[in-house]
Amino acid sequence: MTDRELGAGAGQSRVQSDEAFSIETHGVDAIPLEDRHGHAKELFFVWAAANTNYVYLILGSLVISFGLGFWPAVVAIVVAHSFYLLLGAAAIPGPKAGTATMVVSRSAFGVRGNAPYAFLSWITTVGWEAVFIVVATLALVQLGGLAHLSGSLVKIVALVIIVAVTFIVAVFGHATIVLIQRVLTYALGVGVVVLAIFVLPKSHLGGFHVHAIAAGTPAATWILAVEVLVAGSAMSWMNYPADYARYLRPTESSRAVWFWTSLGPIIPAIVISVIGAAAGTAANMTDPVGGLRTLLPTWFFAVFLVIVIGGAVANNFLNTYSSGMSLLALRVRVKRSVAVVADGIVATGMAIYALFVSNFVGSFQNFLALMVLWIAPWAGVYLASIWIQRNTYDAPGLQNFRGGPYWYKDGWDPWALIAFAAGVVCAYLFTNATLLRGPLVNAIGGADISVFVGLAVSFCLYWALTTRFAKAVHLAAEPSAAAAAE
């Protein structure tokens, strides 16, 4: 089975391998030049629709529950979501390498050494799938409740509907996602504006809220809020972005790829998080849906639930598609569409557990804590490698599993492994979560800076080790046999 048969990506109509509402035929193979199409601006809609979602309402209200006043919360929200600029940077290799993020990262970790991170990426992405299946299902159950429908059967039917819509679109692939996300961006955007009109006049924007501060000091609490926001937003996407830029032509401006990928999520993330913070000053948001219901007219509450469902499904289009990319990056020899179905089965099982067995909010918080421990250090190495390698890739070499420019030491880059391990250890030292508390948290007043430490340590250490000991290997590697033959 060839790499092309193992899976495939998408883009626009007029390209047979990537047409809307036809199953895409590329996977993690390098997209050939004749199949490249589209423009960087389409990335704005891909990311804007996926980030017009309910989780930001939860995160915004959570910041208020930490004890911050509205305006300190707004500053924390803006600072945290500025980290989406790093997401834009992570998308830049897409057009040059022509493949998915978790394949591009082979250039940093080695073609064998990358496998553990591809596996972690797959597990994490399937976890996000489950989160948004649960969010959309619960919203659909609430919508059914407005029509006086209730009971376990309603929850089961709602789950089946959400799963079916999510995975059918992901099976079609990239071009279908690009088209639907454009429509959803406008529709959901109008709904969010109306939501703000109802919520903001009822909020208390001055002074401090009644909640006690979550950490030892106001400053530590503010830092904790930024950390939670970054972990639940920009950092959670870092293993995705090249997946949606890889169909663009290699001549596409890197600056445009960075700009549109960054802008797409920044706008809805800030706006919706601020609405969530405002709602947190006016209502008890322990139950975010119930809390918002007290602030909205009865007729608009049904519309709000539709917005929640639409945003969660739009988010899950990307989760589901990219989980398939991560699975294929592990060299699982199935077609892309089959990988998506396999991911869907696992994610649905996790969602069933969260819906019928576990406490969803507690499970979500523990999931975030564990995710950050690996993804921030991984992102540090990946971003440093883009800079060091000057966004230049040997596309055939990324697919070569014996020798080639990314073979390094028996398929592993020891410097990447060292930098990643150091980032994980340092992130753990400063983690303040229910499931995990690092030994140095008390020294900084209870703040959690694990994302920032893990990202910075791995970035700096990988850059220092590589430029000092292995610069020649990374910048002047011999081209692969396949590349030399072209």
N, C-alpha and C positions, 0 to 999 in steps of 0.2 A: 504494500500500500504506500503510495507516494505521500509527500507532505501536503500536496494540494488536496488529496483525498482525505487526509486526516482532519481537515477543517478549513473554513474559509470565512472571509470577512465581507464587508459590504460598503455601499456608498450611495450612488444615484442610479436612476434609470439610465438607459442608453449604454450601460455597461452590463453585459449579460451575466457576469459572475456576481453582480451586486445590484440587483433590481429590487425595488420596493415590492413587497408581497410575493416575491419568489425566494426560495431558500438559497441563501448565499453559499457559494462554493469554495471560498477561501477560509482558511483557519489561521494558524500561526505561521504558515509559509510566507515568504517574502512576496508581497503583492507585485506582480509584473507591471512594467511601465504602461502597457496598453490598457490595463485595468484601473489605472489611477484616475481619479476624477474628483470633482467638488472643489470647494474653496474654504479657507480657514473660518470664514464667518459662520458656516453651518455649525461649528463647534459651540458657538454661543448658545444655540437653541438646544443642542444635545444636553449641555450641562445646566442650563437655566431650568428646563422642565424637570430634570432629575432632582433639582435642589429646591423646587417650590413644594416643600413638603412639611408635614406635621411635626417631624422631629425637631425642627427649629423652634416651634412653639414650645415644645417641652424644654428644650435647652434654654431658651430665653427666660421662661418662668422659673427654671431651676436656679439660674443665676440670682434671681430675686430671693428665692428661698434660702440661698446661702447667707443672706443678710445685707446684700448690697442695695443701695438706693438706686433709683431709676437711671440717673445720669452716669454714675460710675459703672452701672451695668451696660449702658450703651457704649461707653468707651471700651469696656472689655469685649463687647460683641464686635466692634469695628476692628480692634487690634487682632482678635482671634481669627476673624474671617479674612483678614489680610494675608493669612497664610495660604489662601488659595492662589496667591502668586507663585508659590512653589508647585502647585498642581499644574499651572501653565508651563512652568519650566520642565516638569516631568513629561509633558506631552510633546516637547520639541523633537525628540528622536523619531517620532512616528513617520513623518514623510521621508526622512533620510534612510531609516532602517527598513521601513515598509512592513513592520511586523508589530506584534503586541508587546506591551510593557514588560511582561514577565519573560519574554524572549530577548528583548533588548538588554535586560539586566544580566544576561549571560556574558555580555562584554565586560561586566564588572566582576562577577563572581566566578566566571569560568563555565563552560558548557555543562560540566558535571556539578560543580559547586553551587550552581543556581537552583538545582532541584529541590533542596529543602525549603527554599524561599518560595518557589512556585507552589509547593504543597501548602505552606502556611498561607499563601495568598488565596489558594483555593478554599481552604477551611474558613478563612476570615470572610471571603466574599459570599460563600454559601450562608454563613452566619448572618450577614447583612440581608441576604434574600429572605431568610426566615423572619428577621425583625420586621421587614416591610410587608411580608405576607400577613403577619399578625396585626400590624397597624391597620392595613386596608381591610382585613376581615372584621376586626372589631368595629371599625367605622361603618361597614356595611351592615353589621348586626344592629348597630344603633339606628341606622336608617330604616331597617326593617321594624325596629321598635316603634318608630313614629307611625308606622302603618299597622301597629298592634300585632306584630309578628314576633314571637319569642320562643325560647327553648333551645335545646341542644341541636335539634334538626336544622333550625335556622342558621346556627353557627356553622354547621357542617356544609350546608348549601352555600353559604357566603364564602367559606374557605375554597370550595370547589370552583366557584366563579372566579375568584381572584387568582387562583393558581392557573386556571385555564387561560385567562387573558394575558397574564404575565408571560407564560412560557410559550404560547403560540407566537407572540411578537418576537421574542428572543430567538425562537427557532428560525423564523424568516431572516433575521439578522440585521446587519448594519444599515442598509438602505432604508429598510422599513422603520427602524428606530429613528433615524435622522428625520424622516418625513413626519412621523407621529409626534416626535418631540417638538417640532416646530409648531404644530397645531396646539399642543398642550401648553406650550409656553405662553401663548396669547390667552387661551381660555383660563388657565390657572392664574395668570397674572391679573386679569380683571377681577377674579374672585378675591385675591389677596388684597387688592386696593379697597374693595367694598368691606372686607373684614376689618381693615385698619380704620375705616370711617366709623364703624360701630364701636370698636374697642377703645381707641385712643381717647375720645372725649370722656370716658368713664374711668380712666386710670388716674393715679395720683403720682404726678411726675416730679414733685418736689420732695425734699427731705429724704429720710431713710425709712425703709419698711420695718415692720415690727419684728421680723425674724431675728433671732440671735445669729451672730456671725459664725460661719461654719468652721473657720480656722482660728488660730490663736490671736491674730491681729487683723484689722481691716485690710492692710496691705497683703498679708498672706491669703486672705479670703479672695481678694481681687485676682491674685495670681492663680489661685485654685480655679476660679471661674474661667479665666482665659484658657487654662489647661483643659478643662472639661469641654469647652466649646471647640477647641482645636481638635481634640481627640474624636469628638463626635461629628466633625465636619471635614475640614480640609485633609487632615491626616488619614482619614478613613478611605479616601479615594486615591491615594498616592500610587497604588499598584494597578490603576486602570488607564490613565489618560492617553497613552500612545495607541491604545486599541481603537480609538475613534479618530485619530489623526493619520493612521497608517495608509489610508486610501488616497491621501492628498499627494500631489506630485512632489518629487524631491526638490523642485525649484520653488515650492511654496515658502513664503517668508517665515522664518523661525519666529520673528517678532510677532507676526500676525497670529501664528499658532499659539504662542504664549499669551497674547493679549485676549483673544476670544475665549480660549479655554479658561483663563482666570476670571474674566468679566462675567461669564455665564453663571457661575455659582455665587460670586460675591454679591451680586445685587439681591437675589431672593434670600440668600442666607442672612444678610444684614437686616433686610426689611422684616422678614418673618420672625427673626429672633427678637427684634425690637418690639414687635407686636406681642410676642410671648412675654417679654419683660413687662410691658405695660399691663397686660392682663394679670400678671402676677402681683401687681400693686393694687388691683381692684377686686380680685376674687381668689378664693381658695383653689389653687391649681394643683393640689395633691392628686386630684382626678382632673387632668387637663380638659377632657371633653366636657365633663360635668361643670367645671369652673367656667369655661367659655360659654356654656349654654346660658348661664345667668347674665351674660353681657350682650347676648345677641337676641334680636327679634325671633319669635318662634318660626316665622316663615324662612328666615335666612339660616337657621340652624341646619335645616335639611341641605341647603346649598353648601354650607360649610362642610358637612359630612361628605358631600360629593367631591369637594376640593381635596379633602384628606385622602379619599380613595384615589382620585386622579393623581395626586402628587406621589403617593406611595407606589402606585403601579408604574409611574414614569421613572421613579428612582429604581425600581426593581428591574426595569428593562435593561439598565446598565449593569446592575449587580449580576443578573442572570447571564447576560451575554459575556461579561468579563470573567465570570467563574468558569465558563466554558473555555475561555482563552487560557486561564491558569491551568486547567486540567490538561489541555493539549500541550502546554509548555512542559508538562511532566512526561511527554512522549507517550501518552495514552493513545493507542492506535485506534481511534474511532473518528468518524466524521464530526464536524463542529456541531451539527444539529443533534447528533446522538449525545455528545458531551453535555449540551444544554439540558436535554431530557434527564440525563443521569443526575445532574446538579439539582434539577427541579425535584426529583424524588427525595434526595437527601434533605434539601431545604424544607420541603413540605413536612417531612417527618419531624424536623426540628421545630417547625411552627406548630404542629399538632401537640408536641410536648409542652410548648410554651402556652398554648391556648387552653389545654385541658388538664395539665398536670402541675406546671410550675408557676411561680410568680414572675410575670413578664418583666416588670420594672427591675426587680432584683437581678434577674438573668441578664438583662440588657446592660446594667452597670458593671457587672462582672465581666461581661464580654468586652466592653470598652477597655477595661483595665488590662486585660490580657492582650488585646489587639495592639495597644500602644507599645507594649514591651518589645514587640518584634518589628512593627512597621516603621516606627520612627528611626531606629538604627539602620534598617534596610534602606529607607529613603535617603538617609545621609550618605551612604555609600553610593547609591544609584545616582543621586544628583551630582556628587563629586566626580563620578566617572564620566558624566556628560560633559562637564567642564574640562576634565583632563584630556578626554579623547576628542574634544572640539566638535562634538556632534558629528563625527565621521565614523561610519560603520562598514564592515565587510559583511554585506547581507548574507551571502552564501556561508560565510564562516560562522554566523550565528546559528545556522542549521547543521553545522558539521560536528559530529560527535566522536571524531577520532582525528586528532591533530588540528591544524589550522590556527588562526591568529588568537583564538580565545581558549586554547587548550591550557595555557599557562603551566601549572605543575600538576600533571596527571589529570587535567580537566578542572582543577581548582585554582583559584587565586588566593594564596595564603594571606596576602595583605588585606583583602576584602573580609576574609574570615576573622582575622584579628580585630579589624576595625568594628565589624558588626558585633562581635562578642563583647568588646569593651563598651560599645554603646548600650547593649542590653544590660550589662552589669550596672553601669552608671545610671541608666533609667530606673532600674529597680531600686537603687539606693534612695531615690527621691519620689517614689510612688506612694500616694496616699489614697487608697481605695478600700472599699469594704473587704474585698477578697485579699488584698495585698497591701502591706504597709512597710515601706523601706526604713532602714535604721537611721537615716539622716533627715527624715521628715521633721522631727521635732526641732532640729537645729535651725530650720528655716520657718519656724512658727506654724507648722502644719500645712504649709503650701505644698502643692504637687507640681513639680517642674520636670516630670519624667519625659514628656514629649520633647521639650527643648534641650534637655541634657542628652538624651539618646540621639537626637538628630545632630546636634552640634559635635558631640564627641566622635561619632562615627564618620561624619563628613570630614572633620579636621584631621583625624588620625589616618583615614584612607588617603586623603590628599597628601599628607606628609610622607607616609610610607611609600606610596606609589611614585611620587615625584622624586623621592630620595633614592629608592632602591630598584624601582621597576619601570621608570619612565620610558625607557627604550622598548620594553615589551609592549606597553600600552599604546604608544604613539607610532611605532615603526615596525609593527609585526609584519611578517611576511604574509602576503595575501593568500587566501585559500586556493587550492587547485581549481575549484569551480570559478572563483573570481578571476584567476589568471587566464582561464580559458575564454573568458568573454571578450 
